[in-house]
Amino acid sequence: MTIYTPDHLELQRSARKLIESEINPHVDDWEQAGMFPAHEVFAKFGALGLLGISKPKEFGGLELDYTFSVAFAEALGEITCGGVPLAIGVQTDMCTPALALHGSDALRAEFLSPSIRGDYVGCIGVSEPSAGSDVSRIRTTARKDGDDYVIDGGKLWITNGAQADWMCMLANTSDGPPHKSKSLIVVPLKSPGVTVARKLDKLGMRSSDTAQIFFDGVRVPQRHRIGEEGMGFVYQMQQFQEERLWAAASVLRPMDRAVQEAIDYAGARIAFGRRILDNQSVRFRLAELQTRIEMLRSLVYRAVQEYSEGVDVTTLASMAKLSAGRLVREVADACLQYYGGMGFMNETPISRFYRDGRVASIGGGADEVMLEIISKRLGMSDQQRKA
């Protein structure tokens, strides 16, 4: 099954050409430095229109359907690390969807347009020390004072946070029920009272900067609110659909590459007088993994096709995200094993994929959260049974 037309393939070719010439030659240095130059890199993608594929034309986007966005997400898998694609995905599919859909024209002109061009780097501010996957428990507050919100609190695990110009922040704007007390607010990160406390030291995604950020009496105009007050939780759940589809699509090519490189290595490595690949168990395991990658690809394509047609794909997106996170871990672990001692060396690409892929089962909603969502959608929750 494919959802790609010649136009989708041409978009992917453009992305791949840029990746091969401008991104991959620098990845090792960026991994070593623990950060890549986001403004410089985003401007290159922005110049090709790739940061606003499904965004409105009036604000600089291409206004194509979401299948093109996922084609780009899949093409980003050609980058030889996970950190740079993740940072780009935050810009395109995590911090801008609600702004593009619900933001005022003035707010979109001020923040969406430069983000599509790559002039601005954005980030999404949901997670906190006491609220990761449990979004309803965030404690950051935004209280009204005249025409402003005054924001106090902190956000943790913020991808792009050390370089971002603005944050799409979820904050409590009232004391009402958890699902009706929150709003999404665009917060310029050069505002007085914003402190990037530290760049976090991570297991993987080394080239993607991740920060802890504090907000102490930060004043933001109320006109920076995205959409209606109290609708932030709903808007964020909508954004999660795109984030989870993006997450699943973005790991397809890296898994393809991991399996193919394992085949190549096992076909050349000799142990006990024969190639590793001559062991039936090795051949069968790699064949099974590639089969499951193709099954995930079909699930992603189905979900994306339905999403682009306006269907609520919360269940399918959650299934795809769950499956992707678990399969990435399995592919990375199995393929690394066939490298023997070399698989444990940082110089071998599979070791980077092993480290980078682990976050796929955590970020954007942990596996357990995906399972809870799927269970509820299938009518299995405690509340549904009691009713």
Secondary structure by P-SEA (a helix, b strand, c coil): cccccaaaaaaaaaaaaaaaccccccaaaaaaacccaaaaaaaaaaaacccccccccccccccccaaaaaaaaaaacccccaaaaaaaaaacccccccccccccaaaaaacaaaaaaccbbbbbcccccccccccccccbbbbbcccbbbbbbccccccccccccccccccccccccccccbbbbbccccccccccccccccccccccccbbbbbcbbbbbcccccccccaaaaaaaaaaaaaaaaaaaaaaaaaaaaaaaaaaaaaccccccccccccaaaaaaaaaaaaaaaaaaaaaaaaaaaaaacccaaaaaaaaaaaaaaaaaaaaaaaaaaacccccccccaaaaaaaaacccccccccaaaaaaaaaaaaccccccccc
